[in-house]
């Protein structure tokens, strides 16, 4: 008799838990950004310690309706601590929605009127009237031009004690934040500089009023983080190493994008466990942004807990990227005969360096085999 009621309660409980554990689907970025991964740095003809790079940042609005974007915020930070910012463009620029000065005209008018009238009569024999009127009108007119109010269309400056630079662009009637924008950065580099990595981040935001205008919130329409390999123009070895980084990053992103997410919980205990995680009754799940941490240099592929648990093909791609990145960065530390403009080595030095290289490769290979050994569950 009570079996149908219990079954109904069980179904209702499952439906309630399903609603509690449903994840909120976050819409994809309405703005997508792109930036070349390799950029050649042109050496200044007046000072060889100054090199200039051009960042060509492209954006595409993916929605049919253009969102209300207030600003872009672009940050550029070289990873080499020996590099400082010498110059940048565009600089801070101001503009106004009014193309010409505002004409102001003030008119002051004063009127003064005085009137007097008198009427009289003497029986039926005589009558008369007397009147007087006086008026005075004074008009003062002042006309001048006032400069229209301006706002910052582009703001730029250094960050991190001159070791980075930022650009802030605002959407105005004269500036549309879509398409390609060019940023020029002049770097002061050491004499032995051949190349380095630069972190570039961009975010598109808008300010919105909430709660009837009593509160404000910042809404993000799109963001992206890039790692750019910059090298001295004319250095073919550095150019090839930078291209290796770009190829390794593309392969890593491609294989990481094919990772299948974990299947959602179907059993009742799993649902309860998911609800507990949502309510902070259990530790939260592991960070799924391992790729961003790894590309930014914040994660070691040999020691990071999340990376070591990835499938073997993904870990191999991560190790290939780490090797190409380390080889590119080490170009600035190669001395003597290993430099691009070095003299040929004699046979004894060449044999010695080949032996050292073989020993180093064998040590690294043994380390990788031990560390990268997959765990058996």
LUMFIKOL-762951 format. One record per residue: residue in one letter; x, y, z of N, C-alpha, C in turn. Coordinates in steps of 0.1 Angstrom, whole numbers, padded with zeros to 4 digits, always signed. Example, Ala and Ser with C-alpha at 12.3 -4.5 7.8 and 13.67 -1.06 7.14 Angstrom:
2
A+0132-0057+0078+0123-0045+0078+0132-0033+0078 S+0128-0022+0071+0137-0011+0071+0129+0000+0079 
END
This chain:
377
X+0008-0012+0000+0000+0000+0000+0009+0013+0000 X+0020+0012+0007+0028+0024+0008+0040+0024-0002 X+0041+0013-0009+0052+0012-0019+0052+0023-0029 X+0040+0026-0036+0040+0037-0045+0044+0051-0039 X+0041+0053-0027+0044+0066-0020+0059+0067-0018 X+0066+0056-0014+0080+0056-0012+0087+0057-0025 X+0082+0051-0036+0088+0053-0049+0087+0067-0054 X+0076+0073-0051+0074+0087-0055+0084+0096-0047 X+0086+0094-0035+0095+0102-0027+0109+0100-0032 X+0113+0088-0036+0126+0085-0041+0129+0093-0054 X+0119+0093-0063+0120+0100-0075+0121+0115-0073 X+0113+0120-0064+0113+0134-0061+0126+0138-0055 X+0132+0130-0047+0145+0133-0041+0156+0133-0052 X+0155+0124-0061+0165+0124-0072+0164+0136-0081 X+0151+0140-0084+0149+0152-0092+0154+0164-0085 X+0152+0165-0072+0157+0177-0064+0172+0177-0064 X+0179+0166-0062+0193+0166-0062+0199+0169-0076 X+0192+0165-0086+0196+0168-0100+0196+0183-0102 X+0185+0189-0097+0184+0204-0099+0195+0211-0091 X+0198+0206-0079+0209+0212-0071+0222+0211-0077 X+0225+0199-0083+0239+0197-0089+0240+0201-0103 X+0230+0207-0109+0231+0212-0123+0241+0224-0123 X+0250+0224-0133+0260+0234-0134+0254+0245-0142 X+0258+0257-0139+0254+0269-0147+0263+0270-0159 X+0256+0269-0171+0264+0270-0183+0268+0284-0186 X+0281+0287-0186+0286+0300-0189+0288+0302-0204 X+0282+0313-0209+0283+0315-0223+0297+0317-0227 X+0300+0313-0240+0313+0315-0245+0316+0330-0247 X+0329+0333-0248+0333+0347-0249+0327+0353-0261 X+0321+0364-0260+0316+0371-0271+0326+0378-0279 X+0338+0379-0274+0350+0385-0281+0361+0375-0281 X+0367+0372-0292+0379+0363-0293+0391+0371-0298 X+0402+0368-0291+0414+0375-0294+0425+0366-0301 X+0434+0372-0308+0444+0364-0314+0457+0372-0315 X+0469+0366-0314+0481+0373-0314+0492+0363-0320 X+0500+0368-0329+0511+0359-0335+0520+0354-0324 X+0524+0341-0324+0532+0336-0313+0547+0339-0314 X+0552+0344-0326+0566+0347-0328+0567+0361-0334 X+0576+0369-0329+0577+0383-0333+0592+0386-0334 X+0597+0391-0345+0611+0395-0346+0612+0409-0341 X+0623+0411-0333+0626+0424-0327+0636+0432-0336 X+0633+0444-0340+0642+0452-0349+0651+0459-0340 X+0664+0459-0343+0674+0465-0335+0675+0480-0339 X+0676+0489-0329+0677+0503-0332+0690+0506-0339 X+0691+0514-0350+0704+0517-0356+0712+0526-0348 X+0707+0533-0338+0714+0543-0330+0720+0536-0317 X+0713+0526-0312+0717+0519-0300+0713+0505-0301 X+0723+0496-0301+0721+0482-0303+0714+0475-0291 X+0714+0482-0280+0708+0477-0268+0693+0479-0267 X+0687+0486-0278+0673+0488-0279+0667+0480-0290 X+0657+0473-0288+0650+0465-0298+0635+0468-0297 X+0628+0469-0309+0614+0472-0309+0606+0461-0315 X+0595+0458-0309+0586+0447-0314+0572+0453-0316 X+0565+0447-0325+0551+0451-0329+0542+0440-0325 X+0533+0443-0316+0522+0433-0313+0510+0437-0320 X+0506+0427-0329+0494+0429-0337+0482+0421-0331 X+0475+0427-0323+0464+0421-0316+0451+0422-0324 X+0445+0410-0327+0433+0410-0334+0421+0406-0325 X+0409+0411-0328+0397+0407-0320+0386+0405-0330 X+0377+0396-0326+0365+0393-0334+0353+0392-0325 X+0343+0399-0328+0330+0398-0320+0322+0387-0326 X+0319+0377-0319+0313+0365-0324+0297+0365-0324 X+0291+0375-0317+0277+0376-0316+0272+0386-0327 X+0260+0383-0332+0254+0392-0342+0252+0407-0337 X+0248+0407-0324+0246+0420-0318+0259+0425-0311 X+0264+0437-0314+0276+0442-0308+0274+0445-0293 X+0281+0439-0284+0280+0442-0270+0285+0455-0267 X+0280+0461-0256+0285+0474-0251+0298+0472-0244 X+0309+0475-0251+0322+0473-0245+0328+0487-0241 X+0332+0488-0229+0337+0501-0224+0352+0502-0227 X+0360+0491-0225+0374+0492-0226+0381+0479-0228 X+0393+0479-0234+0402+0468-0234+0413+0472-0224 X+0419+0461-0218+0430+0463-0209+0441+0453-0214 X+0452+0457-0219+0463+0449-0224+0475+0451-0215 X+0480+0439-0210+0493+0440-0202+0503+0431-0209 X+0516+0437-0210+0527+0430-0216+0538+0430-0206 X+0543+0418-0203+0553+0416-0193+0564+0406-0198 X+0576+0411-0201+0587+0402-0204+0591+0393-0192 X+0594+0381-0195+0598+0372-0184+0613+0374-0179 X+0621+0379-0188+0635+0381-0184+0636+0393-0175 X+0641+0391-0163+0642+0402-0154+0652+0413-0158 X+0661+0410-0167+0671+0419-0172+0666+0429-0183 X+0653+0427-0187+0647+0435-0197+0639+0446-0191 X+0640+0458-0196+0631+0469-0191+0625+0476-0203 X+0614+0484-0200+0607+0491-0210+0613+0504-0213 X+0617+0507-0225+0624+0519-0229+0614+0529-0235 X+0604+0524-0243+0594+0532-0249+0582+0524-0253 X+0571+0530-0257+0559+0523-0261+0550+0532-0268 X+0542+0527-0277+0532+0534-0284+0520+0525-0287 X+0508+0530-0287+0505+0545-0286+0506+0550-0272 X+0508+0563-0270+0508+0569-0257+0494+0573-0253 X+0493+0579-0242+0479+0584-0237+0474+0594-0247 X+0462+0592-0252+0455+0601-0261+0441+0605-0255 X+0437+0617-0257+0424+0622-0253+0416+0626-0265 X+0403+0626-0264+0394+0630-0275+0381+0633-0269 X+0372+0640-0277+0359+0644-0273+0349+0640-0284 X+0336+0637-0280+0326+0634-0289+0322+0647-0297 X+0326+0659-0293+0323+0671-0300+0335+0675-0308 X+0333+0678-0321+0344+0680-0330+0349+0694-0329 X+0341+0704-0324+0345+0718-0324+0342+0724-0310 X+0348+0736-0307+0345+0742-0295+0330+0745-0293 X+0325+0745-0281+0311+0748-0278+0309+0763-0277 X+0299+0768-0285+0296+0782-0284+0286+0785-0273 X+0289+0794-0265+0281+0798-0254+0277+0813-0255 X+0264+0816-0254+0258+0829-0256+0249+0832-0244 X+0253+0843-0237+0245+0847-0225+0239+0861-0228 X+0226+0862-0227+0219+0875-0229+0211+0879-0216 X+0214+0891-0212+0207+0897-0200+0199+0909-0205 X+0186+0909-0202+0177+0920-0207+0170+0926-0194 X+0170+0939-0194+0163+0947-0183+0154+0957-0189 X+0141+0957-0184+0131+0966-0188+0126+0974-0176 X+0125+0988-0178+0120+0997-0168+0109+1006-0174 X+0097+1005-0169+0086+1013-0175+0079+1021-0163 X+0076+1033-0166+0069+1042-0157+0058+1049-0164 X+0046+1048-0159+0034+1055-0165+0026+1063-0155 X+0020+1074-0160+0011+1082-0151+0000+1087-0160 X-0012+1086-0154-0024+1090-0162-0034+1097-0152 X-0040+1107-0157-0050+1114-0148-0062+1119-0157 X-0074+1117-0152-0086+1122-0159-0094+1130-0150 X-0101+1141-0156-0109+1150-0148-0120+1156-0156 X-0130+1161-0150-0142+1168-0157-0148+1178-0147 X-0154+1188-0153-0161+1199-0145-0175+1200-0150 X-0183+1192-0144-0197+1192-0147-0199+1187-0162 X-0208+1195-0168-0210+1192-0182-0203+1202-0191 X-0195+1210-0185-0189+1221-0193-0175+1217-0199 X-0167+1210-0191-0153+1207-0196-0149+1193-0190 X-0140+1187-0197-0133+1174-0193-0119+1174-0198 X-0110+1166-0192-0096+1166-0197-0089+1153-0191 X-0078+1151-0198-0069+1139-0193-0055+1143-0195 X-0047+1137-0186-0032+1139-0186-0025+1126-0185 X-0016+1123-0193-0008+1111-0193+0007+1112-0195 X+0015+1104-0189+0029+1104-0191+0034+1090-0191 X+0044+1087-0199+0050+1073-0200+0064+1074-0202 X+0072+1065-0196+0087+1065-0198+0091+1050-0197 X+0099+1046-0207+0104+1032-0207+0119+1032-0209 X+0125+1022-0203+0140+1020-0205+0143+1005-0206 X+0150+1001-0216+0153+0987-0219+0168+0986-0221 X+0174+0977-0214+0189+0975-0214+0192+0960-0217 X+0199+0957-0227+0202+0943-0231+0218+0941-0231 X+0223+0932-0224+0237+0928-0223+0239+0914-0229 X+0247+0913-0239+0249+0900-0246+0264+0896-0245 X+0267+0884-0240+0280+0879-0239+0281+0866-0247 X+0291+0865-0255+0293+0853-0264+0307+0849-0263 X+0310+0836-0261+0323+0830-0260+0323+0815-0264 X+0334+0809-0266+0336+0795-0269+0342+0788-0258 X+0337+0776-0255+0342+0768-0244+0347+0755-0250 X+0359+0751-0245+0364+0738-0250+0356+0726-0245 X+0354+0717-0254+0346+0705-0251+0353+0696-0242 X+0345+0689-0233+0351+0680-0224+0358+0668-0231 X+0369+0664-0226+0376+0653-0233+0377+0641-0223 X+0380+0629-0229+0382+0617-0221+0393+0609-0227 X+0399+0600-0219+0411+0593-0224+0406+0582-0233 X+0410+0583-0246+0407+0573-0256+0416+0561-0254 X+0429+0564-0253+0440+0555-0251+0448+0559-0239 X+0450+0550-0229+0459+0553-0218+0470+0542-0218 X+0482+0546-0215+0493+0537-0215+0503+0541-0205 X+0511+0532-0200+0521+0534-0190+0528+0522-0186 X+0538+0523-0177+0546+0511-0173+0540+0505-0160 X+0543+0493-0158+0539+0485-0146+0552+0478-0141 X+0551+0473-0129+0561+0465-0123+0575+0472-0123 X+0575+0484-0119+0588+0492-0118+0595+0493-0132 X+0587+0495-0142+0592+0498-0155+0596+0485-0163 X+0592+0473-0158+0595+0461-0165+0584+0455-0173 X+0573+0462-0173+0561+0459-0181+0554+0471-0185 X+0544+0469-0194+0537+0481-0199+0522+0476-0201 X+0513+0486-0200+0499+0483-0201+0493+0493-0211 X+0482+0489-0218+0475+0498-0227+0460+0496-0224 X+0453+0507-0223+0439+0507-0220+0432+0515-0231 X+0423+0508-0238+0416+0514-0250+0401+0515-0247 X+0395+0526-0250+0381+0528-0247+0373+0529-0261 X+0361+0524-0260+0353+0524-0272+0346+0538-0273 X+0349+0545-0284+0343+0559-0286+0337+0559-0300 X+0332+0571-0303+0326+0573-0317+0337+0572-0327 X+0350+0576-0323+0361+0575-0333+0369+0563-0332 X+0367+0555-0322+0376+0543-0320+0367+0531-0317 X+0367+0521-0326+0359+0509-0325+0369+0497-0321 X+0365+0490-0310+0374+0480-0305+0371+0466-0311 X+0373+0466-0324+0372+0453-0332+0382+0454-0343 X+0387+0443-0347+0397+0442-0358+0411+0442-0352 X+0421+0448-0359+0435+0447-0355+0440+0460-0349 X+0447+0459-0338+0453+0470-0331+0468+0467-0330 X+0476+0477-0333+0491+0476-0333+0496+0483-0321 X+0505+0476-0313+0512+0481-0301+0527+0480-0304 X+0534+0490-0302+0549+0490-0304+0555+0492-0290 X+0565+0483-0287+0572+0483-0275+0587+0483-0277 X+0594+0492-0272+0609+0492-0273+0615+0487-0260 X+0623+0477-0261+0629+0470-0249+0644+0474-0248 X+0648+0476-0236+0662+0477-0233+0668+0463-0229 X+0676+0457-0237+0680+0443-0235+0695+0443-0233 X+0700+0432-0227+0715+0431-0225+0722+0429-0238 X+0735+0430-0238+0743+0429-0250+0742+0415-0257 X+0741+0405-0248+0741+0391-0254+0727+0386-0256 X+0717+0395-0256+0703+0391-0258+0700+0386-0272 X+0694+0374-0273+0690+0368-0286+0676+0365-0287 X+0669+0364-0275+0655+0362-0276+0650+0359-0261 X+0637+0361-0260+0630+0359-0247+0615+0358-0249 X+0609+0354-0238+0594+0352-0238+0587+0364-0232 X+0575+0367-0237+0567+0378-0231+0553+0373-0229 X+0548+0376-0217+0534+0373-0214+0525+0385-0218 X+0515+0382-0226+0505+0392-0230+0491+0388-0226 X+0484+0396-0219+0471+0393-0215+0462+0405-0219 X+0449+0401-0223+0440+0411-0228+0426+0407-0222 X+0418+0418-0219+0405+0415-0213+0396+0427-0218 X+0384+0423-0222+0374+0433-0227+0363+0434-0216 X+0360+0446-0211+0351+0448-0200+0341+0459-0202 X+0331+0459-0194+0321+0469-0195+0315+0471-0181 X+0311+0483-0178+0306+0487-0165+0291+0488-0166 X+0284+0480-0157+0269+0480-0157+0264+0484-0144 X+0252+0490-0144+0245+0494-0132+0235+0482-0128 X+0235+0479-0115+0226+0469-0110+0218+0475-0098 X+0207+0467-0094+0199+0471-0083+0193+0485-0085 X+0188+0488-0097+0182+0500-0100+0191+0512-0100 X+0204+0509-0103+0214+0520-0104+0221+0523-0092 X+0218+0516-0081+0225+0519-0068+0238+0512-0067 X+0241+0502-0075+0253+0494-0075+0258+0492-0089 X+0271+0490-0090+0277+0488-0103+0286+0475-0103 X+0286+0469-0114+0294+0457-0116+0302+0457-0129 X+0313+0450-0130+0321+0450-0142+0319+0436-0148 X+0315+0437-0161+0312+0425-0169+0323+0422-0179 X+0327+0410-0180+0338+0406-0189+0332+0399-0201 X+0335+0404-0213+0330+0399-0225+0340+0389-0232 X+0352+0390-0228+0362+0381-0234+0376+0384-0228 X+0384+0374-0228+0398+0375-0223+0407+0365-0229 X+0420+0367-0229+0429+0358-0235+0443+0360-0229 X+0451+0350-0228+0465+0351-0224+0474+0344-0235 X+0485+0351-0238+0493+0347-0249+0508+0346-0243 X+0516+0337-0249+0530+0337-0247+0537+0339-0260 X+0544+0350-0261+0550+0355-0274+0565+0353-0273 X+0571+0346-0283+0586+0344-0284+0591+0355-0292 X+0599+0364-0287+0606+0375-0294+0621+0372-0295 X+0626+0375-0307+0640+0372-0310+0646+0383-0318 X+0659+0385-0317+0666+0395-0324+0666+0392-0339 X+0661+0402-0347+0660+0401-0361+0673+0397-0368 X+0673+0387-0377+0685+0383-0383+0692+0371-0377 X+0688+0367-0365+0693+0355-0358+0685+0343-0362 X+0690+0335-0372+0682+0324-0378+0681+0313-0367 X+0691+0311-0359+0690+0300-0349+0679+0304-0339 X+0679+0316-0334+0668+0320-0325+0654+0320-0331 X+0654+0323-0344+0641+0323-0351+0636+0308-0352 X+0645+0299-0355+0640+0285-0356+0636+0280-0342 X+0643+0284-0331+0639+0279-0318+0626+0285-0314 X+0623+0298-0318+0610+0304-0315+0599+0297-0323 X+0602+0293-0335+0592+0286-0343+0589+0272-0336 X+0599+0266-0330+0596+0253-0323+0587+0255-0312 X+0588+0266-0305+0579+0269-0293+0565+0270-0298 X+0563+0277-0309+0550+0279-0315+0543+0266-0319 X+0551+0258-0326+0546+0245-0330+0543+0236-0318 X+0551+0236-0308+0549+0228-0296+0536+0233-0288 X+0534+0246-0288+0522+0251-0281+0510+0247-0289 X+0510+0248-0302+0499+0245-0310+0495+0230-0308 X+0505+0221-0308+0503+0207-0306+0497+0204-0292 X+0502+0211-0282+0498+0209-0268+0483+0214-0267 X+0480+0225-0272+0466+0230-0271+0457+0221-0279 X+0461+0216-0290+0453+0207-0298+0449+0194-0291 X+0460+0188-0285+0457+0175-0278+0450+0177-0265 X+0453+0188-0258+0446+0191-0246+0431+0194-0248 X+0428+0200-0259+0414+0203-0262+0406+0190-0265 X+0412+0179-0268+0405+0167-0271+0403+0158-0258 X+0407+0163-0247+0405+0156-0234+0390+0155-0231 X+0385+0144-0228+0371+0142-0225+0369+0145-0210 X+0359+0153-0208+0355+0156-0194+0350+0144-0187 X+0351+0144-0174+0345+0134-0166+0330+0133-0167 X+0325+0121-0167+0311+0119-0169+0303+0124-0156 X+0292+0130-0158+0284+0135-0146+0280+0123-0137 X+0278+0126-0124+0274+0115-0115+0259+0111-0118 X+0257+0098-0117+0243+0093-0119+0238+0086-0107 X+0246+0080-0099+0241+0073-0087+0238+0083-0076 X+0230+0079-0067+0226+0088-0056+0237+0092-0047 X+0246+0083-0043+0258+0087-0034+0266+0098-0042 X+0268+0096-0055+0276+0105-0062+0270+0119-0063 X+0256+0119-0064+0249+0132-0064+0251+0139-0051 X+0249+0131-0040+0251+0137-0027+0265+0143-0025 X+0275+0136-0030+0288+0140-0029+0290+0153-0037 X+0284+0154-0049+0285+0166-0057+0278+0178-0050 X+0267+0175-0043+0260+0186-0036+0269+0191-0024 X+0276+0181-0018+0284+0185-0006+0296+0194-0011 X+0301+0191-0023+0311+0199-0029+0306+0213-0032 X+0294+0214-0037+0288+0227-0040+0286+0235-0028 X+0283+0228-0017+0281+0235-0004+0293+0237+0004 X+0305+0233-0002+0318+0234+0005+0319+0225+0017 X+0311+0214+0017+0312+0204+0028+0323+0194+0025 X+0328+0194+0013+0339+0186+0009+0349+0194+0001 X+0362+0190+0001+0372+0197-0007+0367+0199-0022 X+0370+0210-0028+0366+0213-0041+0375+0204-0051 X+0370+0203-0063+0377+0195-0073+0390+0202-0077 X+0398+0194-0083+0412+0199-0087+0410+0210-0097 X+0420+0218-0098+0420+0230-0107+0421+0224-0121 X+0412+0229-0130+0411+0224-0144+0419+0234-0153 X+0424+0244-0148+0432+0254-0156+0447+0251-0156 X+0450+0238-0157+0464+0235-0157+0471+0240-0169 X+0465+0241-0181+0471+0245-0193+0476+0259-0192 X+0467+0268-0186+0471+0282-0185+0482+0284-0175 X+0482+0276-0164+0493+0277-0154+0506+0272-0160 X+0505+0261-0168+0517+0256-0174+0523+0265-0184 X+0515+0271-0193+0520+0280-0204+0526+0293-0198 X+0520+0297-0186+0525+0309-0180+0538+0307-0172 X+0542+0294-0171+0555+0291-0163+0552+0289-0149 X+0540+0288-0144+0537+0286-0130+0536+0272-0126 X+0537+0262-0135+0536+0248-0132+0548+0240-0138 X+0554+0231-0130+0565+0223-0135+0559+0210-0140 X+0561+0206-0153+0555+0194-0158+0560+0181-0151 X+0571+0182-0144+0576+0170-0137+0571+0169-0123 X+0567+0180-0117+0563+0180-0103+0548+0183-0100 X+0541+0190-0110+0528+0194-0108+0519+0181-0106 X+0511+0181-0096+0502+0169-0093+0492+0167-0104 X+0486+0178-0109+0476+0177-0119+0481+0172-0133 X+0493+0178-0136+0499+0174-0149+0504+0160-0149 X+0510+0155-0138+0515+0141-0138+0503+0131-0138 X+0491+0135-0136+0480+0126-0137+0473+0126-0151 X+0478+0135-0160+0472+0135-0173+0475+0123-0181 X+0468+0120-0192+0471+0109-0201+0485+0111-0207 X+0491+0100-0210+0505+0100-0215+0507+0109-0227 X+0499+0109-0237+0501+0117-0249+0501+0132-0245 X+0492+0136-0236+0492+0150-0232+0505+0154-0224 X+0510+0145-0216+0522+0148-0208+0534+0148-0217 X+0534+0140-0228+0545+0141-0237+0545+0154-0245 X+0533+0158-0249+0533+0171-0255+0537+0183-0246 X+0533+0182-0233+0538+0192-0224+0553+0192-0222 X+0559+0180-0221+0573+0179-0220+0580+0184-0233 X+0575+0182-0244+0581+0187-0257+0580+0203-0257 X+0569+0208-0252+0568+0223-0251+0579+0228-0241 X+0580+0222-0230+0589+0226-0219+0604+0226-0225 X+0607+0215-0232+0620+0214-0238+0623+0225-0248 X+0614+0228-0257+0616+0238-0267+0617+0252-0260 X+0609+0254-0250+0609+0267-0242+0623+0269-0235 X+0627+0258-0229+0640+0259-0222+0652+0261-0232 X+0651+0255-0243+0662+0256-0253+0662+0271-0258 X+0651+0277-0260+0650+0290-0265+0655+0300-0255 X+0651+0298-0243+0656+0308-0232+0671+0306-0230 X+0676+0294-0231+0691+0292-0229+0700+0298-0239 X+0694+0303-0250+0702+0310-0260+0710+0321-0255 X+0704+0329-0245+0711+0340-0239+0722+0336-0230 X+0723+0324-0226+0734+0319-0217+0744+0311-0223 X+0744+0309-0236+0754+0301-0243+0766+0309-0245 X+0777+0304-0242+0790+0311-0242+0800+0305-0253 X+0809+0313-0256+0821+0309-0264+0817+0303-0278 X+0820+0290-0280+0819+0284-0293+0805+0282-0297 X+0795+0281-0287+0782+0278-0290+0774+0290-0294 X+0779+0302-0295+0772+0314-0300+0772+0313-0315 X+0763+0322-0320+0761+0322-0334+0773+0327-0342 X+0780+0337-0337+0791+0343-0343+0804+0337-0338 X+0804+0325-0333+0816+0319-0327+0826+0313-0337 X+0838+0310-0333+0848+0304-0342+0846+0289-0342 X+0850+0282-0353+0849+0267-0353+0857+0261-0342 X+0852+0250-0336+0859+0243-0326+0869+0233-0332 X+0880+0231-0324+0889+0220-0329+0884+0207-0325 X+0890+0196-0329+0885+0183-0327+0884+0179-0313 X+0894+0183-0305+0894+0179-0291+0883+0186-0283 X+0881+0199-0285+0870+0206-0279+0856+0200-0283 X+0855+0197-0296+0843+0192-0301+0839+0178-0295 X+0849+0169-0293+0847+0156-0287+0843+0158-0272 X+0850+0168-0266+0847+0170-0252+0832+0175-0250 X+0828+0184-0258+0814+0190-0257+0804+0179-0261 X+0807+0171-0271+0798+0160-0274+0796+0150-0263 X+0807+0147-0256+0807+0138-0245+0798+0144-0233 X+0800+0157-0230+0792+0163-0220+0778+0163-0224 X+0775+0166-0236+0761+0166-0241+0754+0153-0240 X+0762+0142-0243+0756+0128-0242+0753+0125-0227 X+0762+0128-0218+0760+0126-0204+0748+0133-0199 X+0747+0146-0203+0735+0154-0199+0722+0148-0204 X+0722+0144-0217+0710+0138-0222+0706+0125-0215 X+0716+0117-0212+0713+0105-0205+0707+0107-0191 X+0713+0117-0184+0708+0120-0171+0693+0126-0172 X+0691+0135-0181+0677+0140-0183+0668+0129-0187 X+0672+0120-0196+0663+0109-0200+0660+0100-0188 X+0669+0097-0180+0667+0088-0168+0657+0095-0159 X+0659+0109-0157+0650+0116-0148+0636+0116-0153 X+0634+0118-0167+0621+0118-0172+0614+0105-0172 X+0622+0094-0173+0616+0081-0173+0610+0078-0159 X+0618+0082-0149+0613+0080-0135+0602+0089-0131 X+0602+0102-0135+0592+0111-0131+0579+0109-0139 X+0581+0107-0152+0569+0106-0161+0563+0092-0161 X+0567+0083-0153+0562+0070-0153+0547+0070-0148 X+0538+0065-0157+0524+0066-0153+0520+0058-0141 X+0511+0063-0133+0507+0056-0122+0496+0046-0125 X+0497+0034-0119+0488+0023-0122+0477+0023-0112 X+0465+0025-0116+0454+0026-0107+0447+0012-0106 
END
